């Protein structure tokens, strides 16, 4: 089964850098679920290629772009790639269905930088009761996470008028147009709004993640790749960790690197977005056992997993790659604690 028609492959990636390592028979293929560098820390995968981080670690990387996690997982399982950035829920769904060969080895962007924005008249979470709240759909990720975040603030989603609106940009536009009173969106979507008059951030990204520390996506590799191309897996994770550290130390470097891909944003907005990711970079590989266990428990408690058998965290997470990288480059004393 081939996915060539569905895949947009970035060709000629090694030409921009020094000559590829001659001992490699083929590039290391990394599957991502975005068609251009996203305005979130997950962009490190694209930027590590653009800025030569992979090349400096001695690995030639080819990005394979697909539109969503299901295609990414299918392509990886079909041998169309060596590593894929996919949702944790998809990894767990494969586990319960009997596909147990994929192992998470890093998370370059643990969480979506979600926030809850509202009209200025809504000053506290409690003020949301009785007002309209825009969501992607009932049961969507933004709905489920916001339900948890609001519950931690003593607000039940049942007490709100939930309005299904679809994609984050549509939800943001609906809020700006006064069609809903509140909604969830990423910090990038918020900063991209041309007119925020009458609006404010009710729950900021750091508070949002603190209330619902759910790891959104991980980079997984098949067990065969771990055996046959382990050194390259380590090199890829090392490159992603190093670039995350560099952006964490100097957010303006991220803003500058993203500028060619975010022409719709002003330099000021892009700089503010880079600053907003402080503490959110995966400076130690993004694998924290407590956070992953919380995520697994949360996902398995959703309706999609009713009746599913219990899963061991170690059945789908391999900490050894990140641990090898940290043994080589040391542990960064930031917010990405590598708890085991």
PAVEXBA-902041 format. One record per residue (C-alpha): x, y, z; residue in one letter. Coordinates in steps of 0.05 Angstrom, whole numbers, always signed. Layout:
BEGIN
atom px->X py->Y pz->Z residu->A
...
REM end
This chain:
BEGIN
atom px->+0 py->+0 pz->+0 residu->X
atom px->+30 py->+66 pz->-22 residu->X
atom px->+14 py->+137 pz->-1 residu->X
atom px->+52 py->+176 pz->-53 residu->X
atom px->-10 py->+211 pz->-78 residu->X
atom px->-27 py->+235 pz->-9 residu->X
atom px->+42 py->+257 pz->+11 residu->X
atom px->+76 py->+323 pz->-3 residu->X
atom px->+150 py->+307 pz->+1 residu->X
atom px->+202 py->+361 pz->+12 residu->X
atom px->+254 py->+344 pz->-40 residu->X
atom px->+327 py->+363 pz->-44 residu->X
atom px->+332 py->+378 pz->+30 residu->X
atom px->+406 py->+361 pz->+34 residu->X
atom px->+427 py->+410 pz->-20 residu->X
atom px->+422 py->+470 pz->+26 residu->X
atom px->+472 py->+440 pz->+75 residu->X
atom px->+539 py->+405 pz->+73 residu->X
atom px->+544 py->+340 pz->+34 residu->X
atom px->+502 py->+284 pz->+64 residu->X
atom px->+537 py->+229 pz->+103 residu->X
atom px->+559 py->+180 pz->+50 residu->X
atom px->+547 py->+119 pz->+93 residu->X
atom px->+472 py->+130 pz->+94 residu->X
atom px->+434 py->+91 pz->+41 residu->X
atom px->+374 py->+136 pz->+44 residu->X
atom px->+349 py->+197 pz->+82 residu->X
atom px->+314 py->+191 pz->+149 residu->X
atom px->+241 py->+206 pz->+133 residu->X
atom px->+203 py->+247 pz->+185 residu->X
atom px->+128 py->+251 pz->+175 residu->X
atom px->+94 py->+314 pz->+199 residu->X
atom px->+20 py->+333 pz->+199 residu->X
atom px->+26 py->+404 pz->+175 residu->X
atom px->+37 py->+431 pz->+105 residu->X
atom px->+80 py->+490 pz->+127 residu->X
atom px->+117 py->+508 pz->+192 residu->X
atom px->+63 py->+519 pz->+245 residu->X
atom px->+61 py->+578 pz->+293 residu->X
atom px->+75 py->+533 pz->+353 residu->X
atom px->+137 py->+500 pz->+382 residu->X
atom px->+124 py->+440 pz->+336 residu->X
atom px->+157 py->+482 pz->+282 residu->X
atom px->+224 py->+459 pz->+309 residu->X
atom px->+219 py->+399 pz->+262 residu->X
atom px->+216 py->+444 pz->+201 residu->X
atom px->+266 py->+494 pz->+228 residu->X
atom px->+316 py->+441 pz->+248 residu->X
atom px->+318 py->+424 pz->+174 residu->X
atom px->+319 py->+497 pz->+150 residu->X
atom px->+373 py->+518 pz->+199 residu->X
atom px->+418 py->+457 pz->+190 residu->X
atom px->+410 py->+425 pz->+259 residu->X
atom px->+398 py->+356 pz->+230 residu->X
atom px->+457 py->+363 pz->+183 residu->X
atom px->+503 py->+383 pz->+241 residu->X
atom px->+483 py->+320 pz->+278 residu->X
atom px->+503 py->+279 pz->+217 residu->X
atom px->+434 py->+257 pz->+195 residu->X
atom px->+401 py->+273 pz->+129 residu->X
atom px->+327 py->+285 pz->+141 residu->X
atom px->+271 py->+287 pz->+91 residu->X
atom px->+204 py->+316 pz->+113 residu->X
atom px->+141 py->+281 pz->+89 residu->X
atom px->+79 py->+324 pz->+98 residu->X
atom px->+9 py->+297 pz->+107 residu->X
atom px->-54 py->+332 pz->+129 residu->X
atom px->-75 py->+294 pz->+192 residu->X
atom px->-52 py->+242 pz->+243 residu->X
atom px->-90 py->+183 pz->+212 residu->X
atom px->-51 py->+192 pz->+147 residu->X
atom px->+14 py->+200 pz->+185 residu->X
atom px->+3 py->+137 pz->+224 residu->X
atom px->-18 py->+98 pz->+163 residu->X
atom px->+42 py->+122 pz->+123 residu->X
atom px->+90 py->+103 pz->+179 residu->X
atom px->+60 py->+34 pz->+187 residu->X
atom px->+64 py->+25 pz->+111 residu->X
atom px->+138 py->+39 pz->+112 residu->X
atom px->+132 py->+108 pz->+80 residu->X
atom px->+172 py->+140 pz->+136 residu->X
atom px->+218 py->+126 pz->+195 residu->X
atom px->+188 py->+172 pz->+247 residu->X
atom px->+121 py->+209 pz->+252 residu->X
atom px->+94 py->+264 pz->+296 residu->X
atom px->+24 py->+240 pz->+315 residu->X
atom px->-29 py->+249 pz->+369 residu->X
atom px->-23 py->+209 pz->+433 residu->X
atom px->-95 py->+187 pz->+425 residu->X
atom px->-78 py->+156 pz->+358 residu->X
atom px->-20 py->+118 pz->+389 residu->X
atom px->-65 py->+91 pz->+443 residu->X
atom px->-120 py->+74 pz->+393 residu->X
atom px->-70 py->+32 pz->+354 residu->X
atom px->-48 py->-1 pz->+419 residu->X
atom px->-118 py->-23 pz->+437 residu->X
atom px->-129 py->-48 pz->+366 residu->X
atom px->-68 py->-92 pz->+371 residu->X
atom px->-16 py->-51 pz->+334 residu->X
atom px->+39 py->-48 pz->+387 residu->X
atom px->+101 py->-35 pz->+345 residu->X
atom px->+104 py->+41 pz->+350 residu->X
atom px->+144 py->+73 pz->+406 residu->X
atom px->+144 py->+146 pz->+427 residu->X
atom px->+216 py->+171 pz->+432 residu->X
atom px->+207 py->+247 pz->+440 residu->X
atom px->+155 py->+302 pz->+440 residu->X
atom px->+181 py->+366 pz->+408 residu->X
atom px->+116 py->+402 pz->+426 residu->X
atom px->+81 py->+371 pz->+485 residu->X
atom px->+19 py->+414 pz->+486 residu->X
atom px->-19 py->+461 pz->+441 residu->X
atom px->-12 py->+531 pz->+471 residu->X
atom px->-87 py->+538 pz->+482 residu->X
atom px->-120 py->+596 pz->+517 residu->X
atom px->-191 py->+617 pz->+531 residu->X
atom px->-210 py->+685 pz->+504 residu->X
atom px->-274 py->+722 pz->+521 residu->X
atom px->-309 py->+788 pz->+517 residu->X
atom px->-283 py->+840 pz->+566 residu->X
atom px->-349 py->+836 pz->+604 residu->X
atom px->-330 py->+765 pz->+626 residu->X
atom px->-279 py->+779 pz->+680 residu->X
atom px->-274 py->+711 pz->+715 residu->X
atom px->-287 py->+639 pz->+695 residu->X
atom px->-349 py->+640 pz->+738 residu->X
atom px->-377 py->+696 pz->+694 residu->X
atom px->-380 py->+647 pz->+636 residu->X
atom px->-442 py->+612 pz->+663 residu->X
atom px->-501 py->+625 pz->+618 residu->X
atom px->-458 py->+652 pz->+561 residu->X
atom px->-441 py->+621 pz->+493 residu->X
atom px->-376 py->+582 pz->+484 residu->X
atom px->-350 py->+564 pz->+416 residu->X
atom px->-318 py->+495 pz->+405 residu->X
atom px->-294 py->+456 pz->+345 residu->X
atom px->-346 py->+402 pz->+358 residu->X
atom px->-373 py->+363 pz->+417 residu->X
atom px->-318 py->+315 pz->+437 residu->X
atom px->-263 py->+351 pz->+399 residu->X
atom px->-195 py->+362 pz->+432 residu->X
atom px->-209 py->+435 pz->+448 residu->X
atom px->-277 py->+416 pz->+477 residu->X
atom px->-250 py->+360 pz->+520 residu->X
atom px->-190 py->+400 pz->+546 residu->X
atom px->-231 py->+463 pz->+559 residu->X
atom px->-282 py->+422 pz->+596 residu->X
atom px->-226 py->+399 pz->+642 residu->X
atom px->-197 py->+469 pz->+649 residu->X
atom px->-264 py->+501 pz->+666 residu->X
atom px->-281 py->+445 pz->+715 residu->X
atom px->-216 py->+460 pz->+752 residu->X
atom px->-241 py->+532 pz->+758 residu->X
atom px->-309 py->+508 pz->+785 residu->X
atom px->-347 py->+518 pz->+720 residu->X
atom px->-387 py->+462 pz->+688 residu->X
atom px->-391 py->+462 pz->+612 residu->X
atom px->-465 py->+443 pz->+620 residu->X
atom px->-477 py->+512 pz->+647 residu->X
atom px->-453 py->+544 pz->+581 residu->X
atom px->-487 py->+549 pz->+514 residu->X
atom px->-439 py->+507 pz->+473 residu->X
atom px->-436 py->+527 pz->+399 residu->X
atom px->-402 py->+483 pz->+347 residu->X
atom px->-360 py->+526 pz->+301 residu->X
atom px->-303 py->+485 pz->+272 residu->X
atom px->-232 py->+507 pz->+262 residu->X
atom px->-195 py->+554 pz->+310 residu->X
atom px->-192 py->+612 pz->+261 residu->X
atom px->-268 py->+608 pz->+252 residu->X
atom px->-278 py->+607 pz->+327 residu->X
atom px->-233 py->+667 pz->+335 residu->X
atom px->-269 py->+705 pz->+281 residu->X
atom px->-336 py->+688 pz->+312 residu->X
atom px->-313 py->+715 pz->+379 residu->X
atom px->-287 py->+779 pz->+347 residu->X
atom px->-353 py->+787 pz->+310 residu->X
atom px->-393 py->+780 pz->+374 residu->X
atom px->-426 py->+715 pz->+352 residu->X
atom px->-401 py->+678 pz->+414 residu->X
atom px->-379 py->+703 pz->+482 residu->X
atom px->-319 py->+658 pz->+492 residu->X
atom px->-277 py->+605 pz->+458 residu->X
atom px->-212 py->+566 pz->+459 residu->X
atom px->-156 py->+579 pz->+410 residu->X
atom px->-81 py->+577 pz->+406 residu->X
atom px->-38 py->+636 pz->+425 residu->X
atom px->-18 py->+642 pz->+352 residu->X
atom px->-90 py->+648 pz->+330 residu->X
atom px->-103 py->+699 pz->+384 residu->X
atom px->-44 py->+742 pz->+364 residu->X
atom px->-64 py->+737 pz->+290 residu->X
atom px->-131 py->+771 pz->+304 residu->X
atom px->-127 py->+839 pz->+272 residu->X
atom px->-175 py->+872 pz->+320 residu->X
atom px->-179 py->+849 pz->+393 residu->X
atom px->-218 py->+909 pz->+419 residu->X
atom px->-270 py->+887 pz->+470 residu->X
atom px->-235 py->+820 pz->+480 residu->X
atom px->-184 py->+793 pz->+530 residu->X
atom px->-150 py->+729 pz->+551 residu->X
atom px->-188 py->+698 pz->+608 residu->X
atom px->-144 py->+637 pz->+618 residu->X
atom px->-72 py->+642 pz->+592 residu->X
atom px->-35 py->+583 pz->+560 residu->X
atom px->+8 py->+567 pz->+622 residu->X
atom px->-54 py->+565 pz->+667 residu->X
atom px->-91 py->+525 pz->+615 residu->X
atom px->-37 py->+471 pz->+611 residu->X
atom px->-29 py->+470 pz->+687 residu->X
atom px->-103 py->+453 pz->+693 residu->X
atom px->-100 py->+400 pz->+638 residu->X
atom px->-28 py->+376 pz->+629 residu->X
atom px->-45 py->+332 pz->+570 residu->X
atom px->+11 py->+316 pz->+521 residu->X
atom px->-18 py->+327 pz->+453 residu->X
atom px->+32 py->+296 pz->+404 residu->X
atom px->+94 py->+252 pz->+405 residu->X
atom px->+145 py->+229 pz->+354 residu->X
atom px->+139 py->+154 pz->+345 residu->X
atom px->+183 py->+104 pz->+309 residu->X
atom px->+170 py->+31 pz->+292 residu->X
atom px->+209 py->-19 pz->+334 residu->X
atom px->+247 py->-41 pz->+271 residu->X
atom px->+273 py->+30 pz->+261 residu->X
atom px->+296 py->+32 pz->+333 residu->X
atom px->+338 py->-30 pz->+319 residu->X
atom px->+362 py->-16 pz->+249 residu->X
atom px->+371 py->+60 pz->+251 residu->X
atom px->+379 py->+75 pz->+324 residu->X
atom px->+438 py->+122 pz->+315 residu->X
atom px->+397 py->+165 pz->+268 residu->X
atom px->+338 py->+166 pz->+315 residu->X
atom px->+385 py->+191 pz->+370 residu->X
atom px->+413 py->+244 pz->+322 residu->X
atom px->+344 py->+269 pz->+304 residu->X
atom px->+322 py->+274 pz->+377 residu->X
atom px->+388 py->+307 pz->+395 residu->X
atom px->+378 py->+359 pz->+340 residu->X
atom px->+306 py->+373 pz->+361 residu->X
atom px->+328 py->+380 pz->+434 residu->X
atom px->+385 py->+428 pz->+416 residu->X
atom px->+342 py->+473 pz->+373 residu->X
atom px->+288 py->+475 pz->+427 residu->X
atom px->+341 py->+497 pz->+478 residu->X
atom px->+366 py->+551 pz->+431 residu->X
atom px->+296 py->+579 pz->+420 residu->X
atom px->+281 py->+575 pz->+494 residu->X
atom px->+344 py->+615 pz->+508 residu->X
atom px->+331 py->+665 pz->+452 residu->X
atom px->+258 py->+670 pz->+430 residu->X
atom px->+276 py->+723 pz->+378 residu->X
atom px->+315 py->+669 pz->+341 residu->X
atom px->+250 py->+630 pz->+332 residu->X
atom px->+213 py->+693 pz->+310 residu->X
atom px->+267 py->+709 pz->+258 residu->X
atom px->+267 py->+637 pz->+232 residu->X
atom px->+191 py->+636 pz->+226 residu->X
atom px->+184 py->+705 pz->+193 residu->X
atom px->+189 py->+678 pz->+121 residu->X
atom px->+133 py->+629 pz->+136 residu->X
atom px->+87 py->+677 pz->+174 residu->X
atom px->+81 py->+737 pz->+128 residu->X
atom px->+10 py->+748 pz->+153 residu->X
atom px->+37 py->+768 pz->+221 residu->X
atom px->+71 py->+833 pz->+240 residu->X
atom px->+142 py->+830 pz->+267 residu->X
atom px->+115 py->+854 pz->+334 residu->X
atom px->+62 py->+799 pz->+337 residu->X
atom px->+111 py->+745 pz->+317 residu->X
atom px->+160 py->+769 pz->+370 residu->X
atom px->+105 py->+767 pz->+422 residu->X
atom px->+87 py->+697 pz->+401 residu->X
atom px->+159 py->+674 pz->+409 residu->X
atom px->+161 py->+705 pz->+479 residu->X
atom px->+96 py->+670 pz->+497 residu->X
atom px->+128 py->+602 pz->+489 residu->X
atom px->+175 py->+613 pz->+547 residu->X
atom px->+178 py->+550 pz->+588 residu->X
atom px->+141 py->+511 pz->+535 residu->X
atom px->+200 py->+485 pz->+494 residu->X
atom px->+220 py->+411 pz->+500 residu->X
atom px->+290 py->+427 pz->+525 residu->X
atom px->+297 py->+357 pz->+553 residu->X
atom px->+261 py->+316 pz->+500 residu->X
atom px->+190 py->+327 pz->+524 residu->X
atom px->+180 py->+258 pz->+557 residu->X
atom px->+157 py->+265 pz->+629 residu->X
atom px->+129 py->+201 pz->+658 residu->X
atom px->+78 py->+236 pz->+704 residu->X
atom px->+51 py->+279 pz->+647 residu->X
atom px->+48 py->+220 pz->+599 residu->X
atom px->+13 py->+177 pz->+651 residu->X
atom px->-37 py->+233 pz->+664 residu->X
atom px->-48 py->+239 pz->+589 residu->X
atom px->-58 py->+164 pz->+580 residu->X
atom px->-108 py->+161 pz->+638 residu->X
atom px->-146 py->+221 pz->+610 residu->X
atom px->-149 py->+193 pz->+539 residu->X
atom px->-170 py->+123 pz->+561 residu->X
atom px->-227 py->+154 pz->+602 residu->X
atom px->-258 py->+186 pz->+540 residu->X
atom px->-317 py->+157 pz->+503 residu->X
atom px->-274 py->+133 pz->+446 residu->X
atom px->-240 py->+83 pz->+492 residu->X
atom px->-299 py->+55 pz->+530 residu->X
atom px->-287 py->-17 pz->+547 residu->X
atom px->-214 py->-15 pz->+525 residu->X
atom px->-164 py->-57 pz->+564 residu->X
atom px->-113 py->-23 pz->+608 residu->X
atom px->-48 py->-5 pz->+575 residu->X
atom px->+21 py->+1 pz->+606 residu->X
atom px->+56 py->+66 pz->+592 residu->X
atom px->+120 py->+28 pz->+576 residu->X
atom px->+83 py->-9 pz->+521 residu->X
atom px->+84 py->+53 pz->+477 residu->X
atom px->+138 py->+99 pz->+506 residu->X
atom px->+213 py->+87 pz->+500 residu->X
atom px->+252 py->+134 pz->+545 residu->X
atom px->+319 py->+106 pz->+526 residu->X
atom px->+331 py->+151 pz->+465 residu->X
atom px->+319 py->+216 pz->+504 residu->X
atom px->+359 py->+190 pz->+562 residu->X
atom px->+418 py->+175 pz->+516 residu->X
atom px->+414 py->+246 pz->+488 residu->X
atom px->+411 py->+277 pz->+558 residu->X
atom px->+470 py->+235 pz->+579 residu->X
atom px->+509 py->+266 pz->+521 residu->X
atom px->+487 py->+339 pz->+526 residu->X
atom px->+465 py->+344 pz->+598 residu->X
atom px->+398 py->+362 pz->+630 residu->X
atom px->+371 py->+433 pz->+621 residu->X
atom px->+344 py->+459 pz->+687 residu->X
atom px->+281 py->+487 pz->+654 residu->X
atom px->+208 py->+470 pz->+658 residu->X
atom px->+213 py->+406 pz->+616 residu->X
atom px->+231 py->+361 pz->+674 residu->X
atom px->+253 py->+291 pz->+649 residu->X
atom px->+219 py->+253 pz->+706 residu->X
atom px->+221 py->+178 pz->+700 residu->X
REM end
